[in-house]
Amino acid sequence: MNRERLVYRSLLVVAAAMLACDSDPFLPCETSSSSTVSALRVLFVGNSATYTNELPGMVQDMGSADSLQIETVDVSMGGVDLDYHWNIGSARDSLGNGRWNVVVLQGGWGETFEEYAVIWANAIRAAEARPALYMFCASPAYLAQFDDLSLSYRTAAKEARAELYAAGEACLAAWSIDPDLPLFAPDGHPSVMGSYLAALTIYRGITGREPPSLTNLGISAADDAVLQAAAAAAQPISH
């Protein structure tokens, strides 16, 4: 199948769906004293899979392109998991100091990650925010472990009663369309394209809307269509 047909099929997958505030449970609604939708405040707690290429900023920019005010704060730190953020880092202070709508958690995977996902989710709900887990993409060097990663995130999301934004599965969907997509940089971290795919997946989960494309990242229209289709294939999961 040629690339033009692949792009055409990808475009068919992506549909615009703008929902009104009174019917959309994801978005903050306007108050009686204001005719504008208030900002959606999102805290990101993760490691380099979150902060590389300023992924939270991409989510915020998507909001601007979608006429939705999103404020993001990122307290991610390189090489750490959720237990570090809970016991040592400043993320708990950030949770308590801000009126968040959504807190997006990302770490490694395995028993410790799952245990602290539950601890974090309980604290997030106590702070009247929605807990969410961002399943990151596995680099080519770790693809053999992706099933374990995916199972761990799904288990953690179920036990924590958290939303799941499965960007890792979006990566597999993108590679199934175009195996040559450069979703990772040579150092093993996400490329701009890889972070953008994750941002598309997270935006859909946070807002319940179809994510708008960002045209300032140097990504071609053909590749953008593939990434949009892949993000649409990885629908967010709520528990």
C-alpha positions as CSV (number, residue, x, y, z in Angstrom):
1,M,0.0,0.0,0.0
2,N,1.5,3.4,-1.0
3,R,2.1,6.2,1.4
4,E,-0.7,8.4,-0.1
5,R,-3.3,5.7,0.6
6,L,-1.9,5.2,4.1
7,V,-2.3,9.0,4.8
8,Y,-5.8,9.0,3.3
9,R,-6.8,6.1,5.6
10,S,-5.2,7.9,8.6
11,L,-7.2,11.0,7.8
12,L,-10.4,9.0,7.8
13,V,-9.7,7.9,11.3
14,V,-9.5,11.4,12.7
15,A,-12.8,13.1,13.2
16,A,-13.5,16.5,14.9
17,A,-15.7,16.3,17.9
18,M,-16.1,19.5,19.9
19,L,-18.4,19.0,22.9
20,A,-20.2,21.7,24.9
21,C,-19.2,22.4,28.5
22,D,-22.5,21.2,29.9
23,S,-22.2,17.8,28.3
24,D,-18.4,17.4,28.7
25,P,-17.3,15.9,32.0
26,F,-13.6,16.5,31.2
27,L,-13.6,20.3,31.1
28,P,-14.1,23.0,33.8
29,C,-17.4,24.7,33.1
30,E,-18.1,28.4,33.1
31,T,-19.3,30.0,36.4
32,S,-22.3,32.2,36.8
33,S,-20.1,35.3,37.0
34,S,-18.1,34.5,33.8
35,S,-19.0,33.7,30.2
36,T,-15.6,32.1,29.5
37,V,-14.4,28.6,30.3
38,S,-11.9,28.6,33.1
39,A,-8.4,27.2,32.7
40,L,-7.7,23.5,32.9
41,R,-4.8,23.1,35.3
42,V,-2.6,20.0,34.7
43,L,0.3,18.8,36.9
44,F,2.9,16.4,35.3
45,V,4.9,14.1,37.6
46,G,7.3,11.9,35.8
47,N,10.8,11.5,34.5
48,S,12.6,12.2,31.2
49,A,9.8,10.5,29.2
50,T,7.7,13.4,30.3
51,Y,10.0,16.4,30.2
52,T,11.9,15.6,27.0
53,N,11.0,18.1,24.3
54,E,8.7,19.9,26.7
55,L,5.8,17.5,26.2
56,P,3.6,19.3,28.8
57,G,4.2,22.5,26.8
58,M,2.9,20.7,23.7
59,V,-0.3,19.8,25.5
60,Q,-0.7,23.5,26.6
61,D,-0.1,24.6,23.0
62,M,-2.7,22.2,21.7
63,G,-5.2,23.8,24.1
64,S,-4.4,27.2,22.6
65,A,-4.9,25.8,19.1
66,D,-8.2,24.4,20.3
67,S,-9.4,27.6,22.0
68,L,-9.0,26.0,25.4
69,Q,-6.9,27.5,28.1
70,I,-4.6,24.8,29.6
71,E,-2.0,25.6,32.3
72,T,0.6,22.9,32.7
73,V,3.3,22.6,35.4
74,D,6.0,19.9,35.1
75,V,7.9,18.7,38.2
76,S,9.5,15.7,36.4
77,M,13.0,14.6,37.2
78,G,15.4,12.4,35.2
79,G,15.7,8.8,36.1
80,V,13.2,8.7,39.0
81,D,10.0,6.7,39.7
82,L,6.8,7.6,41.6
83,D,8.3,6.4,44.9
84,Y,11.0,9.1,44.7
85,H,8.5,11.8,43.8
86,W,6.4,10.7,46.9
87,N,9.2,10.4,49.4
88,I,11.9,12.8,48.4
89,G,11.0,15.2,45.6
90,S,8.9,18.4,45.6
91,A,5.9,16.9,43.7
92,R,3.8,16.4,46.8
93,D,4.2,20.0,47.7
94,S,3.2,21.0,44.2
95,L,0.1,18.8,44.5
96,G,-0.9,20.5,47.7
97,N,-0.1,24.0,46.5
98,G,-2.1,24.1,43.3
99,R,-5.8,23.7,42.4
100,W,-5.3,21.0,39.8
101,N,-7.9,19.5,37.5
102,V,-5.7,16.6,36.4
103,V,-2.4,15.1,37.6
104,V,-0.6,13.0,35.1
105,L,1.8,10.4,36.6
106,Q,4.6,8.6,34.7
107,G,7.4,6.4,36.1
108,G,8.9,3.1,35.3
109,W,6.9,-0.1,35.7
110,G,6.6,-3.0,38.1
111,E,5.5,-3.6,41.6
112,T,6.9,-0.4,43.1
113,F,5.5,1.7,40.4
114,E,2.0,0.1,40.8
115,E,2.1,0.5,44.6
116,Y,2.9,4.2,44.4
117,A,0.5,4.8,41.6
118,V,-2.2,3.9,44.1
119,I,-0.7,6.1,46.8
120,W,-0.5,9.0,44.5
121,A,-4.0,8.5,43.1
122,N,-5.5,8.5,46.5
123,A,-3.8,11.8,47.3
124,I,-4.8,13.3,44.0
125,R,-8.5,12.5,44.6
126,A,-8.2,14.0,48.1
127,A,-7.0,17.2,46.4
128,E,-10.1,17.0,44.2
129,A,-8.2,16.3,41.0
130,R,-8.3,13.5,38.5
131,P,-5.4,11.0,38.6
132,A,-4.1,9.7,35.3
133,L,-1.2,7.5,34.3
134,Y,0.8,8.2,31.1
135,M,2.0,4.9,29.6
136,F,5.1,6.0,27.8
137,C,6.5,4.6,24.6
138,A,9.1,1.9,24.8
139,S,12.2,2.6,22.7
140,P,13.3,0.0,20.1
141,A,15.9,-1.3,22.6
142,Y,13.1,-2.1,25.1
143,L,10.3,-3.3,22.8
144,A,10.7,-6.8,24.0
145,Q,9.6,-5.6,27.4
146,F,6.6,-3.6,26.2
147,D,4.1,-6.3,27.2
148,D,5.3,-6.1,30.8
149,L,5.2,-2.3,30.7
150,S,1.7,-2.2,29.3
151,L,0.4,-4.8,31.8
152,S,2.0,-2.9,34.6
153,Y,0.3,0.4,33.6
154,R,-3.0,-1.2,33.1
155,T,-2.8,-3.0,36.4
156,A,-1.8,0.2,38.2
157,A,-4.6,2.2,36.5
158,K,-7.2,-0.3,37.6
159,E,-5.9,-0.6,41.2
160,A,-5.5,3.2,41.5
161,R,-8.9,3.9,39.8
162,A,-7.0,6.3,37.5
163,E,-7.3,7.2,33.9
164,L,-4.9,5.6,31.5
165,Y,-3.3,7.5,28.6
166,A,-1.7,4.7,26.5
167,A,0.9,6.6,24.5
168,G,3.0,3.4,24.4
169,E,0.2,1.7,22.4
170,A,-0.1,4.7,20.1
171,C,3.6,4.2,19.2
172,L,2.9,0.6,18.2
173,A,0.0,1.8,16.2
174,A,2.1,4.4,14.4
175,W,4.8,1.9,13.6
176,S,2.2,-0.5,12.3
177,I,1.3,2.2,9.7
178,D,4.8,3.4,9.0
179,P,7.7,1.3,10.6
180,D,10.2,4.0,9.7
181,L,8.7,6.8,11.8
182,P,11.6,8.2,13.9
183,L,9.8,8.3,17.3
184,F,13.1,8.1,19.2
185,A,16.4,10.0,19.2
186,P,19.7,8.2,19.1
187,D,20.1,8.6,22.8
188,G,17.0,6.5,23.5
189,H,14.8,9.4,24.5
190,P,11.7,10.4,22.5
191,S,12.3,12.5,19.4
192,V,10.1,15.5,18.9
193,M,7.8,13.3,16.9
194,G,7.6,10.8,19.7
195,S,6.8,13.4,22.3
196,Y,4.2,14.9,20.0
197,L,2.5,11.6,19.6
198,A,2.4,11.2,23.4
199,A,1.0,14.8,23.7
200,L,-1.8,13.9,21.2
201,T,-2.7,10.9,23.3
202,I,-2.6,12.8,26.6
203,Y,-4.6,15.8,25.2
204,R,-7.4,13.4,24.2
205,G,-7.5,11.9,27.7
206,I,-7.3,15.2,29.6
207,T,-9.9,17.1,27.5
208,G,-12.1,14.4,25.9
209,R,-11.6,16.3,22.6
210,E,-9.9,15.4,19.3
211,P,-6.4,16.9,19.6
212,P,-5.4,19.7,17.2
213,S,-2.3,19.4,15.1
214,L,0.7,21.5,16.0
215,T,2.3,23.0,12.8
216,N,5.5,24.5,14.4
217,L,7.3,21.2,15.1
218,G,8.7,20.5,11.6
219,I,6.5,17.4,11.2
220,S,5.1,16.9,7.7
221,A,1.4,16.8,7.0
222,A,1.7,13.1,6.0
223,D,3.5,12.1,9.2
224,D,1.1,14.2,11.2
225,A,-1.9,12.3,9.8
226,V,-0.3,9.0,10.7
227,L,0.4,10.2,14.3
228,Q,-3.2,11.5,14.6
229,A,-4.5,8.2,13.5
230,A,-2.2,6.3,15.9
231,A,-3.3,8.5,18.8
232,A,-7.0,8.0,18.0
233,A,-6.3,4.2,18.1
234,A,-5.1,4.4,21.7
235,Q,-8.2,5.7,23.3
236,P,-7.9,6.7,27.0
237,I,-9.3,4.3,29.6
238,S,-11.2,5.4,32.7
239,H,-11.7,3.3,35.9
